[in-house]
Amino acid sequence: MALTLYVDTERWRAHHAASLVAYPRIVPVAKGNGYGFGLARLAREAARLGADTLAVGTYHELASVADEFPGDLLVLTPVRAFHGVGDGPQGAARTSGPGPSRSATDTDGVPEARIIQTVSRLADLQVLVDGPGEPRVVVELLTSMKRHGIPADDLPMVAKLLDGVRCEGWALHLPLPVAGAHRQEVESWIERFREADLPLDRLWVSHLTPQELAELTAAHPATEFRPRVGTKLWLADRDAFHAKAHVLDVHPVRRGERFGYRQRKVPGNGHLVVVSGGTAHGIAVEAPSHVGDLRTRAKTLALSGLEAAGRALSPFTIEDHRRWFAEPPHMQVSVLFLPSSVRPPEVGAELHVNVGMTFTTFDRIVMDEAVPGTP
């Protein structure tokens, strides 16, 4: 009785091996929910690939991967002075009051020698310089993403502070490839380093294509490029894994019958199908999407109108069609309405589920040689 992720292990790992070729000196990224696979599992896979560095999203994620991955750990979220950097063991702040007992920079006992922190502001770099020891840092630069980063005009001031830390290089977090080519933006930053007479021995990059990476590596042999790769490494081959949910109950119903917490009326003759998977798993959670053309806008408006009328399409598939929710999903189960024209599944059967991997939590993950019932 579970929401299960079935993984064709051989195929999944074959894509990982291909990624090592496409992205030389790759830095696997394991953050959030571990792209659906879990942080610890991805840490083990990264170790299996022979990676020397694993990137995590936040300091709190370090404890989940440290015992599974033996190498360096890069924290992608930039450090902030108000998080208590350097205030106490492993950067943990001393706090009081009803708030959390540890700061966002608490490393949960992971040796500081393994941790590489990201710095994106002069003020935070200064705090690290003034603190104890010689922390390892990557300096993030402000790209066209405009999320975090130090602007080009501040490069001379950054250079003056680097003697107080162990600088492991510089970082460029670029937009997704669908936004356009990024080689020129990287080239412009390399030129700025030349103009400032600063060495650029190592550059950590995100969202470069393999072709852009190869071209930059050939054009700048003195710079080591470290591509940080998450989605393209773990999720690019969508046929290597599939989500399924157990059917828990099937109830025949007639039009107008009431059901559920709010005693809604059944819209017609058919069946209510109760399946594993609810809001606690991430079912019916949807990230905002980019609406870039008239067709997509029309589709979005149509679905919004249906939801306003109380109808929402579920991610569960029966007889090759996604079926409607009978009511909003519960915490751990969902209820679907199946019209009388469709034969209901048997209790115990598994339904294919179209899930967003970055926000779905599975009850179990089955690593197998083949995915059962692959459509």
FIVOFI-529750 format. One record per residue (C-alpha): residue number from 1; z, x, y. Coordinates in Angstrom, 1 decimal, padded with zeros to 4 digits. Layout:
FIVOFI-529750
{nr: NUM&c3: Z&c1: X&c2: Y}
...
END
This chain:
FIVOFI-529750
{nr: 1&c3: 000.0&c1: 000.0&c2: 000.0}
{nr: 2&c3: -001.2&c1: 002.5&c2: 002.5}
{nr: 3&c3: -003.6&c1: 003.6&c2: 005.2}
{nr: 4&c3: -005.2&c1: 006.6&c2: 003.5}
{nr: 5&c3: -007.4&c1: 009.4&c2: 004.7}
{nr: 6&c3: -009.6&c1: 010.7&c2: 001.9}
{nr: 7&c3: -011.0&c1: 014.2&c2: 002.4}
{nr: 8&c3: -013.9&c1: 015.8&c2: 000.6}
{nr: 9&c3: -012.1&c1: 019.1&c2: 000.7}
{nr: 10&c3: -015.1&c1: 021.3&c2: -000.4}
{nr: 11&c3: -017.4&c1: 019.7&c2: 002.2}
{nr: 12&c3: -014.8&c1: 019.8&c2: 005.0}
{nr: 13&c3: -014.0&c1: 023.5&c2: 004.4}
{nr: 14&c3: -017.7&c1: 024.3&c2: 004.1}
{nr: 15&c3: -018.1&c1: 023.1&c2: 007.7}
{nr: 16&c3: -015.1&c1: 025.3&c2: 008.7}
{nr: 17&c3: -016.9&c1: 028.3&c2: 007.2}
{nr: 18&c3: -020.0&c1: 027.5&c2: 009.1}
{nr: 19&c3: -017.9&c1: 027.3&c2: 012.3}
{nr: 20&c3: -016.8&c1: 030.9&c2: 011.8}
{nr: 21&c3: -020.4&c1: 031.9&c2: 012.1}
{nr: 22&c3: -021.2&c1: 029.6&c2: 015.0}
{nr: 23&c3: -018.1&c1: 030.6&c2: 016.9}
{nr: 24&c3: -017.2&c1: 034.3&c2: 016.3}
{nr: 25&c3: -013.6&c1: 035.2&c2: 017.1}
{nr: 26&c3: -012.8&c1: 031.5&c2: 016.9}
{nr: 27&c3: -009.3&c1: 030.2&c2: 017.9}
{nr: 28&c3: -008.6&c1: 027.0&c2: 016.0}
{nr: 29&c3: -006.9&c1: 024.3&c2: 018.0}
{nr: 30&c3: -004.2&c1: 022.1&c2: 016.4}
{nr: 31&c3: -002.6&c1: 019.7&c2: 018.8}
{nr: 32&c3: -001.4&c1: 016.1&c2: 019.1}
{nr: 33&c3: -001.6&c1: 014.4&c2: 015.8}
{nr: 34&c3: -003.5&c1: 017.3&c2: 014.3}
{nr: 35&c3: -006.8&c1: 015.5&c2: 014.8}
{nr: 36&c3: -005.6&c1: 013.0&c2: 012.2}
{nr: 37&c3: -004.9&c1: 015.6&c2: 009.5}
{nr: 38&c3: -001.4&c1: 016.7&c2: 010.8}
{nr: 39&c3: -000.4&c1: 019.9&c2: 012.6}
{nr: 40&c3: 001.0&c1: 021.7&c2: 009.6}
{nr: 41&c3: -002.1&c1: 021.1&c2: 007.5}
{nr: 42&c3: -004.4&c1: 022.4&c2: 010.2}
{nr: 43&c3: -002.1&c1: 025.5&c2: 010.6}
{nr: 44&c3: -002.6&c1: 026.2&c2: 006.9}
{nr: 45&c3: -006.3&c1: 025.7&c2: 007.2}
{nr: 46&c3: -006.5&c1: 028.1&c2: 010.2}
{nr: 47&c3: -004.6&c1: 030.7&c2: 008.2}
{nr: 48&c3: -007.0&c1: 030.2&c2: 005.3}
{nr: 49&c3: -009.9&c1: 030.9&c2: 007.6}
{nr: 50&c3: -008.3&c1: 034.2&c2: 008.6}
{nr: 51&c3: -007.8&c1: 033.3&c2: 012.3}
{nr: 52&c3: -005.5&c1: 035.7&c2: 014.1}
{nr: 53&c3: -004.5&c1: 033.1&c2: 016.8}
{nr: 54&c3: -003.8&c1: 029.3&c2: 016.6}
{nr: 55&c3: -003.8&c1: 027.2&c2: 019.8}
{nr: 56&c3: -001.4&c1: 024.3&c2: 020.1}
{nr: 57&c3: -001.2&c1: 021.7&c2: 022.9}
{nr: 58&c3: 002.5&c1: 021.9&c2: 023.9}
{nr: 59&c3: 005.6&c1: 024.0&c2: 023.3}
{nr: 60&c3: 007.1&c1: 021.2&c2: 021.2}
{nr: 61&c3: 004.3&c1: 021.6&c2: 018.7}
{nr: 62&c3: 005.2&c1: 025.2&c2: 018.0}
{nr: 63&c3: 007.9&c1: 024.4&c2: 015.4}
{nr: 64&c3: 005.4&c1: 022.3&c2: 013.4}
{nr: 65&c3: 003.0&c1: 025.2&c2: 012.9}
{nr: 66&c3: 005.0&c1: 028.4&c2: 013.1}
{nr: 67&c3: 005.9&c1: 028.5&c2: 009.4}
{nr: 68&c3: 002.4&c1: 027.6&c2: 008.3}
{nr: 69&c3: 000.5&c1: 030.1&c2: 010.4}
{nr: 70&c3: 001.5&c1: 033.8&c2: 010.5}
{nr: 71&c3: -000.4&c1: 034.9&c2: 013.6}
{nr: 72&c3: -000.2&c1: 034.4&c2: 017.4}
{nr: 73&c3: 000.4&c1: 031.0&c2: 018.9}
{nr: 74&c3: -001.3&c1: 030.1&c2: 022.2}
{nr: 75&c3: 000.1&c1: 027.2&c2: 024.1}
{nr: 76&c3: -002.6&c1: 025.4&c2: 026.0}
{nr: 77&c3: -000.5&c1: 023.3&c2: 028.4}
{nr: 78&c3: 000.3&c1: 025.5&c2: 031.4}
{nr: 79&c3: 003.9&c1: 026.6&c2: 031.9}
{nr: 80&c3: 005.7&c1: 025.1&c2: 034.9}
{nr: 81&c3: 008.6&c1: 026.6&c2: 036.8}
{nr: 82&c3: 010.5&c1: 023.3&c2: 036.8}
{nr: 83&c3: 010.6&c1: 023.3&c2: 033.0}
{nr: 84&c3: 013.1&c1: 026.1&c2: 033.1}
{nr: 85&c3: 010.9&c1: 029.1&c2: 032.1}
{nr: 86&c3: 013.1&c1: 032.1&c2: 031.2}
{nr: 87&c3: 016.3&c1: 030.2&c2: 031.7}
{nr: 88&c3: 018.1&c1: 030.9&c2: 028.5}
{nr: 89&c3: 017.1&c1: 031.8&c2: 025.0}
{nr: 90&c3: 013.4&c1: 031.3&c2: 024.2}
{nr: 91&c3: 012.8&c1: 029.9&c2: 027.7}
{nr: 92&c3: 015.1&c1: 026.9&c2: 027.1}
{nr: 93&c3: 016.6&c1: 025.4&c2: 030.2}
{nr: 94&c3: 020.2&c1: 024.4&c2: 030.5}
{nr: 95&c3: 020.2&c1: 020.7&c2: 031.3}
{nr: 96&c3: 022.8&c1: 018.1&c2: 031.9}
{nr: 97&c3: 022.9&c1: 014.4&c2: 032.1}
{nr: 98&c3: 021.3&c1: 011.8&c2: 029.9}
{nr: 99&c3: 017.9&c1: 013.5&c2: 029.7}
{nr: 100&c3: 016.6&c1: 015.7&c2: 026.8}
{nr: 101&c3: 018.7&c1: 018.6&c2: 025.8}
{nr: 102&c3: 015.7&c1: 021.0&c2: 025.7}
{nr: 103&c3: 013.0&c1: 021.7&c2: 028.2}
{nr: 104&c3: 009.3&c1: 021.5&c2: 027.5}
{nr: 105&c3: 009.3&c1: 025.3&c2: 027.1}
{nr: 106&c3: 011.9&c1: 025.3&c2: 024.3}
{nr: 107&c3: 010.2&c1: 027.3&c2: 021.5}
{nr: 108&c3: 012.5&c1: 026.0&c2: 018.7}
{nr: 109&c3: 013.4&c1: 029.5&c2: 017.6}
{nr: 110&c3: 009.8&c1: 030.8&c2: 017.3}
{nr: 111&c3: 009.8&c1: 034.5&c2: 018.2}
{nr: 112&c3: 008.6&c1: 035.0&c2: 021.7}
{nr: 113&c3: 006.5&c1: 037.9&c2: 020.5}
{nr: 114&c3: 004.2&c1: 035.4&c2: 018.8}
{nr: 115&c3: 003.8&c1: 033.1&c2: 021.7}
{nr: 116&c3: 001.1&c1: 033.3&c2: 024.4}
{nr: 117&c3: 001.8&c1: 031.1&c2: 027.4}
{nr: 118&c3: -000.8&c1: 029.7&c2: 029.7}
{nr: 119&c3: -000.3&c1: 030.2&c2: 033.4}
{nr: 120&c3: -002.4&c1: 028.2&c2: 036.0}
{nr: 121&c3: -000.4&c1: 028.6&c2: 039.2}
{nr: 122&c3: 000.8&c1: 031.6&c2: 041.2}
{nr: 123&c3: 004.3&c1: 030.1&c2: 041.5}
{nr: 124&c3: 004.7&c1: 029.9&c2: 037.8}
{nr: 125&c3: 003.4&c1: 033.4&c2: 037.2}
{nr: 126&c3: 005.9&c1: 034.6&c2: 039.8}
{nr: 127&c3: 008.8&c1: 032.9&c2: 037.9}
{nr: 128&c3: 007.7&c1: 034.7&c2: 034.6}
{nr: 129&c3: 007.4&c1: 038.0&c2: 036.4}
{nr: 130&c3: 010.9&c1: 037.6&c2: 037.9}
{nr: 131&c3: 012.4&c1: 036.6&c2: 034.5}
{nr: 132&c3: 013.6&c1: 038.7&c2: 031.6}
{nr: 133&c3: 011.2&c1: 040.6&c2: 029.3}
{nr: 134&c3: 007.5&c1: 040.8&c2: 029.4}
{nr: 135&c3: 006.1&c1: 037.5&c2: 028.3}
{nr: 136&c3: 002.5&c1: 037.3&c2: 027.0}
{nr: 137&c3: 000.3&c1: 035.1&c2: 029.2}
{nr: 138&c3: -003.3&c1: 033.9&c2: 029.5}
{nr: 139&c3: -004.3&c1: 033.1&c2: 033.1}
{nr: 140&c3: -006.2&c1: 029.9&c2: 033.4}
{nr: 141&c3: -008.9&c1: 029.7&c2: 036.1}
{nr: 142&c3: -009.9&c1: 026.6&c2: 038.0}
{nr: 143&c3: -013.2&c1: 025.3&c2: 036.6}
{nr: 144&c3: -015.4&c1: 022.3&c2: 037.5}
{nr: 145&c3: -013.0&c1: 020.4&c2: 035.2}
{nr: 146&c3: -010.5&c1: 020.5&c2: 038.0}
{nr: 147&c3: -007.5&c1: 019.9&c2: 035.7}
{nr: 148&c3: -005.5&c1: 023.1&c2: 035.8}
{nr: 149&c3: -006.3&c1: 026.6&c2: 037.0}
{nr: 150&c3: -006.0&c1: 029.3&c2: 039.7}
{nr: 151&c3: -008.8&c1: 029.3&c2: 042.2}
{nr: 152&c3: -011.1&c1: 032.3&c2: 042.7}
{nr: 153&c3: -009.6&c1: 033.0&c2: 046.1}
{nr: 154&c3: -006.2&c1: 033.7&c2: 044.5}
{nr: 155&c3: -007.5&c1: 036.4&c2: 042.1}
{nr: 156&c3: -006.3&c1: 039.4&c2: 044.2}
{nr: 157&c3: -002.8&c1: 037.9&c2: 044.4}
{nr: 158&c3: -002.8&c1: 037.3&c2: 040.6}
{nr: 159&c3: -003.8&c1: 040.9&c2: 040.0}
{nr: 160&c3: -000.7&c1: 042.1&c2: 041.9}
{nr: 161&c3: 001.6&c1: 040.2&c2: 039.6}
{nr: 162&c3: 000.2&c1: 041.1&c2: 036.3}
{nr: 163&c3: 002.2&c1: 044.3&c2: 035.9}
{nr: 164&c3: 005.3&c1: 042.1&c2: 035.3}
{nr: 165&c3: 003.7&c1: 040.3&c2: 032.3}
{nr: 166&c3: 001.6&c1: 041.2&c2: 029.3}
{nr: 167&c3: -001.8&c1: 039.7&c2: 030.2}
{nr: 168&c3: -003.8&c1: 038.6&c2: 027.1}
{nr: 169&c3: -006.8&c1: 037.6&c2: 029.1}
{nr: 170&c3: -008.2&c1: 034.8&c2: 031.3}
{nr: 171&c3: -009.2&c1: 031.3&c2: 030.3}
{nr: 172&c3: -011.9&c1: 028.8&c2: 031.3}
{nr: 173&c3: -011.5&c1: 025.2&c2: 030.2}
{nr: 174&c3: -015.0&c1: 023.7&c2: 030.8}
{nr: 175&c3: -016.3&c1: 020.2&c2: 030.6}
{nr: 176&c3: -017.8&c1: 018.8&c2: 027.4}
{nr: 177&c3: -021.4&c1: 020.0&c2: 026.6}
{nr: 178&c3: -022.7&c1: 016.5&c2: 027.3}
{nr: 179&c3: -021.9&c1: 017.1&c2: 031.0}
{nr: 180&c3: -024.6&c1: 019.9&c2: 031.0}
{nr: 181&c3: -024.9&c1: 023.6&c2: 030.4}
{nr: 182&c3: -022.0&c1: 025.8&c2: 031.3}
{nr: 183&c3: -023.3&c1: 029.4&c2: 031.0}
{nr: 184&c3: -024.0&c1: 029.6&c2: 034.8}
{nr: 185&c3: -020.4&c1: 028.6&c2: 035.6}
{nr: 186&c3: -019.1&c1: 031.3&c2: 033.3}
{nr: 187&c3: -021.5&c1: 033.8&c2: 034.8}
{nr: 188&c3: -020.3&c1: 033.0&c2: 038.3}
{nr: 189&c3: -016.7&c1: 033.7&c2: 037.3}
{nr: 190&c3: -017.7&c1: 037.0&c2: 035.7}
{nr: 191&c3: -019.4&c1: 037.9&c2: 039.0}
{nr: 192&c3: -016.2&c1: 037.0&c2: 040.9}
{nr: 193&c3: -014.2&c1: 039.4&c2: 038.7}
{nr: 194&c3: -016.8&c1: 042.1&c2: 039.5}
{nr: 195&c3: -016.5&c1: 041.5&c2: 043.2}
{nr: 196&c3: -012.7&c1: 041.6&c2: 043.0}
{nr: 197&c3: -013.0&c1: 044.9&c2: 041.0}
{nr: 198&c3: -010.9&c1: 043.3&c2: 038.2}
{nr: 199&c3: -011.3&c1: 044.1&c2: 034.5}
{nr: 200&c3: -012.3&c1: 041.2&c2: 032.3}
{nr: 201&c3: -011.6&c1: 042.4&c2: 028.8}
{nr: 202&c3: -011.0&c1: 039.0&c2: 027.2}
{nr: 203&c3: -012.1&c1: 035.5&c2: 028.2}
{nr: 204&c3: -010.7&c1: 032.4&c2: 026.3}
{nr: 205&c3: -013.3&c1: 029.6&c2: 026.6}
{nr: 206&c3: -013.5&c1: 025.9&c2: 025.6}
{nr: 207&c3: -016.6&c1: 023.7&c2: 025.1}
{nr: 208&c3: -019.3&c1: 026.3&c2: 025.2}
{nr: 209&c3: -022.1&c1: 025.7&c2: 022.7}
{nr: 210&c3: -022.8&c1: 028.3&c2: 020.0}
{nr: 211&c3: -026.0&c1: 029.3&c2: 021.8}
{nr: 212&c3: -024.2&c1: 029.7&c2: 025.2}
{nr: 213&c3: -021.5&c1: 031.8&c2: 023.5}
{nr: 214&c3: -024.1&c1: 034.0&c2: 021.8}
{nr: 215&c3: -026.0&c1: 034.5&c2: 025.0}
{nr: 216&c3: -022.8&c1: 035.4&c2: 027.0}
{nr: 217&c3: -021.6&c1: 037.8&c2: 024.3}
{nr: 218&c3: -024.9&c1: 039.6&c2: 024.3}
{nr: 219&c3: -025.1&c1: 039.8&c2: 028.1}
{nr: 220&c3: -021.5&c1: 041.0&c2: 028.5}
{nr: 221&c3: -020.6&c1: 043.3&c2: 025.6}
{nr: 222&c3: -017.5&c1: 044.7&c2: 027.4}
{nr: 223&c3: -015.9&c1: 041.2&c2: 027.4}
{nr: 224&c3: -014.3&c1: 039.7&c2: 024.3}
{nr: 225&c3: -015.0&c1: 036.0&c2: 024.2}
{nr: 226&c3: -012.5&c1: 033.8&c2: 022.3}
{nr: 227&c3: -013.8&c1: 030.3&c2: 021.8}
{nr: 228&c3: -011.0&c1: 027.7&c2: 021.4}
{nr: 229&c3: -012.4&c1: 025.0&c2: 019.1}
{nr: 230&c3: -010.7&c1: 021.8&c2: 017.9}
{nr: 231&c3: -013.0&c1: 018.7&c2: 017.6}
{nr: 232&c3: -016.1&c1: 020.7&c2: 016.6}
{nr: 233&c3: -014.1&c1: 022.5&c2: 013.9}
{nr: 234&c3: -012.1&c1: 019.7&c2: 012.3}
{nr: 235&c3: -014.1&c1: 016.5&c2: 013.0}
{nr: 236&c3: -017.7&c1: 017.4&c2: 013.4}
{nr: 237&c3: -018.7&c1: 016.5&c2: 009.9}
{nr: 238&c3: -017.7&c1: 012.9&c2: 009.8}
{nr: 239&c3: -019.0&c1: 012.4&c2: 006.2}
{nr: 240&c3: -016.4&c1: 014.8&c2: 004.9}
{nr: 241&c3: -013.5&c1: 012.3&c2: 005.4}
{nr: 242&c3: -013.0&c1: 008.5&c2: 005.3}
{nr: 243&c3: -010.2&c1: 006.2&c2: 006.1}
{nr: 244&c3: -009.3&c1: 003.2&c2: 003.8}
{nr: 245&c3: -006.7&c1: 000.5&c2: 003.9}
{nr: 246&c3: -005.2&c1: -001.5&c2: 001.0}
{nr: 247&c3: -005.5&c1: -005.3&c2: 000.9}
{nr: 248&c3: -002.0&c1: -006.6&c2: 000.6}
{nr: 249&c3: -002.5&c1: -010.4&c2: 000.5}
{nr: 250&c3: -005.3&c1: -013.0&c2: 000.6}
{nr: 251&c3: -004.6&c1: -016.6&c2: 001.7}
{nr: 252&c3: -007.1&c1: -019.5&c2: 001.6}
{nr: 253&c3: -006.9&c1: -021.5&c2: 004.9}
{nr: 254&c3: -008.6&c1: -024.5&c2: 006.4}
{nr: 255&c3: -009.8&c1: -025.0&c2: 010.0}
{nr: 256&c3: -006.9&c1: -025.9&c2: 012.3}
{nr: 257&c3: -004.1&c1: -024.6&c2: 010.1}
{nr: 258&c3: -001.4&c1: -022.7&c2: 011.9}
{nr: 259&c3: -000.3&c1: -019.1&c2: 011.0}
{nr: 260&c3: 001.4&c1: -016.0&c2: 012.3}
{nr: 261&c3: 004.1&c1: -015.2&c2: 014.8}
{nr: 262&c3: 002.6&c1: -017.4&c2: 017.5}
{nr: 263&c3: 001.3&c1: -020.1&c2: 015.1}
{nr: 264&c3: -002.3&c1: -019.8&c2: 016.2}
{nr: 265&c3: -004.9&c1: -022.2&c2: 014.7}
{nr: 266&c3: -007.3&c1: -020.9&c2: 012.1}
{nr: 267&c3: -010.8&c1: -021.0&c2: 013.7}
{nr: 268&c3: -012.5&c1: -022.3&c2: 010.5}
{nr: 269&c3: -012.4&c1: -022.5&c2: 006.7}
{nr: 270&c3: -012.0&c1: -019.2&c2: 004.9}
{nr: 271&c3: -009.3&c1: -016.7&c2: 004.2}
{nr: 272&c3: -006.6&c1: -014.7&c2: 005.9}
{nr: 273&c3: -006.7&c1: -011.1&c2: 004.6}
{nr: 274&c3: -003.6&c1: -009.0&c2: 005.2}
{nr: 275&c3: -004.3&c1: -005.3&c2: 005.2}
{nr: 276&c3: -002.4&c1: -002.0&c2: 005.6}
{nr: 277&c3: -002.5&c1: -000.5&c2: 009.0}
{nr: 278&c3: -001.1&c1: -001.6&c2: 012.3}
{nr: 279&c3: -000.2&c1: -000.4&c2: 015.8}
{nr: 280&c3: 002.2&c1: 002.2&c2: 014.4}
{nr: 281&c3: -000.8&c1: 003.8&c2: 012.7}
{nr: 282&c3: -002.9&c1: 003.6&c2: 015.9}
{nr: 283&c3: -005.0&c1: 000.6&c2: 014.7}
{nr: 284&c3: -006.5&c1: -001.3&c2: 017.7}
{nr: 285&c3: -005.6&c1: 001.6&c2: 020.0}
{nr: 286&c3: -008.8&c1: 002.6&c2: 021.8}
{nr: 287&c3: -009.4&c1: 005.4&c2: 024.3}
{nr: 288&c3: -011.3&c1: 004.5&c2: 027.5}
{nr: 289&c3: -015.0&c1: 005.2&c2: 026.9}
{nr: 290&c3: -017.6&c1: 006.4&c2: 029.3}
{nr: 291&c3: -020.0&c1: 003.6&c2: 030.2}
{nr: 292&c3: -023.2&c1: 005.4&c2: 031.3}
{nr: 293&c3: -026.1&c1: 002.9&c2: 030.8}
{nr: 294&c3: -026.9&c1: -000.8&c2: 031.2}
{nr: 295&c3: -026.9&c1: -001.5&c2: 027.5}
{nr: 296&c3: -023.5&c1: 000.0&c2: 027.0}
{nr: 297&c3: -022.2&c1: -001.9&c2: 030.0}
{nr: 298&c3: -023.5&c1: -005.2&c2: 028.6}
{nr: 299&c3: -021.9&c1: -004.5&c2: 025.3}
{nr: 300&c3: -018.6&c1: -003.7&c2: 026.9}
{nr: 301&c3: -018.7&c1: -006.8&c2: 029.0}
{nr: 302&c3: -019.5&c1: -009.0&c2: 026.0}
{nr: 303&c3: -016.7&c1: -007.6&c2: 023.9}
{nr: 304&c3: -014.3&c1: -008.0&c2: 026.9}
{nr: 305&c3: -015.3&c1: -011.6&c2: 027.2}
{nr: 306&c3: -014.6&c1: -012.2&c2: 023.5}
{nr: 307&c3: -011.2&c1: -010.5&c2: 023.7}
{nr: 308&c3: -010.4&c1: -012.7&c2: 026.8}
{nr: 309&c3: -011.2&c1: -015.7&c2: 024.6}
{nr: 310&c3: -008.8&c1: -014.5&c2: 021.9}
{nr: 311&c3: -011.3&c1: -012.8&c2: 019.6}
{nr: 312&c3: -011.2&c1: -009.0&c2: 018.9}
{nr: 313&c3: -013.2&c1: -007.1&c2: 016.4}
{nr: 314&c3: -011.2&c1: -005.1&c2: 013.9}
{nr: 315&c3: -012.0&c1: -001.6&c2: 012.5}
{nr: 316&c3: -011.8&c1: -003.0&c2: 008.9}
{nr: 317&c3: -015.0&c1: -003.5&c2: 007.0}
{nr: 318&c3: -015.6&c1: -006.2&c2: 004.3}
{nr: 319&c3: -019.1&c1: -006.4&c2: 002.7}
{nr: 320&c3: -020.6&c1: -003.9&c2: 005.2}
{nr: 321&c3: -019.4&c1: -005.8&c2: 008.3}
{nr: 322&c3: -016.4&c1: -005.2&c2: 010.6}
{nr: 323&c3: -014.3&c1: -008.3&c2: 010.6}
{nr: 324&c3: -012.4&c1: -010.2&c2: 013.3}
{nr: 325&c3: -008.6&c1: -009.9&c2: 013.8}
{nr: 326&c3: -007.0&c1: -013.2&c2: 013.1}
{nr: 327&c3: -004.3&c1: -012.2&c2: 015.5}
{nr: 328&c3: -003.2&c1: -009.0&c2: 017.3}
{nr: 329&c3: -002.2&c1: -006.3&c2: 014.8}
{nr: 330&c3: 001.5&c1: -006.0&c2: 013.7}
{nr: 331&c3: 003.3&c1: -002.7&c2: 013.6}
{nr: 332&c3: 002.3&c1: -001.8&c2: 010.0}
{nr: 333&c3: -000.2&c1: -004.5&c2: 008.9}
{nr: 334&c3: -003.1&c1: -006.4&c2: 010.3}
{nr: 335&c3: -004.4&c1: -009.9&c2: 009.6}
{nr: 336&c3: -008.1&c1: -010.5&c2: 009.4}
{nr: 337&c3: -010.0&c1: -013.8&c2: 009.4}
{nr: 338&c3: -012.8&c1: -014.0&c2: 006.8}
{nr: 339&c3: -015.1&c1: -017.1&c2: 006.9}
{nr: 340&c3: -015.7&c1: -019.1&c2: 003.8}
{nr: 341&c3: -019.3&c1: -017.7&c2: 003.5}
{nr: 342&c3: -017.8&c1: -014.3&c2: 002.6}
{nr: 343&c3: -016.1&c1: -013.6&c2: -000.7}
{nr: 344&c3: -012.6&c1: -012.3&c2: -000.1}
{nr: 345&c3: -011.6&c1: -008.9&c2: -001.5}
{nr: 346&c3: -009.0&c1: -008.6&c2: -004.3}
{nr: 347&c3: -005.4&c1: -007.7&c2: -003.6}
{nr: 348&c3: -005.1&c1: -003.9&c2: -004.2}
{nr: 349&c3: -008.7&c1: -003.2&c2: -003.1}
{nr: 350&c3: -009.3&c1: -000.6&c2: -000.4}
{nr: 351&c3: -011.3&c1: -001.4&c2: 002.8}
{nr: 352&c3: -013.2&c1: 001.1&c2: 004.9}
{nr: 353&c3: -011.6&c1: 001.6&c2: 008.3}
{nr: 354&c3: -013.3&c1: 002.9&c2: 011.4}
{nr: 355&c3: -010.5&c1: 004.9&c2: 013.1}
{nr: 356&c3: -010.2&c1: 007.2&c2: 016.0}
{nr: 357&c3: -008.9&c1: 010.4&c2: 014.4}
{nr: 358&c3: -007.1&c1: 011.8&c2: 017.4}
{nr: 359&c3: -004.8&c1: 008.8&c2: 017.7}
{nr: 360&c3: -004.4&c1: 007.6&c2: 014.1}
{nr: 361&c3: -001.4&c1: 008.4&c2: 011.9}
{nr: 362&c3: -002.1&c1: 008.0&c2: 008.1}
{nr: 363&c3: 000.5&c1: 007.1&c2: 005.5}
{nr: 364&c3: -001.1&c1: 009.6&c2: 003.2}
{nr: 365&c3: -003.9&c1: 012.1&c2: 003.1}
{nr: 366&c3: -005.7&c1: 012.7&c2: -000.2}
{nr: 367&c3: -007.4&c1: 016.1&c2: -000.5}
{nr: 368&c3: -010.0&c1: 015.6&c2: -003.2}
{nr: 369&c3: -013.2&c1: 017.0&c2: -004.5}
{nr: 370&c3: -015.1&c1: 013.9&c2: -003.5}
{nr: 371&c3: -014.4&c1: 010.9&c2: -001.3}
{nr: 372&c3: -014.1&c1: 007.7&c2: -003.4}
{nr: 373&c3: -016.4&c1: 004.8&c2: -002.5}
{nr: 374&c3: -018.2&c1: 006.6&c2: 000.2}
{nr: 375&c3: -020.6&c1: 004.2&c2: 001.9}
END
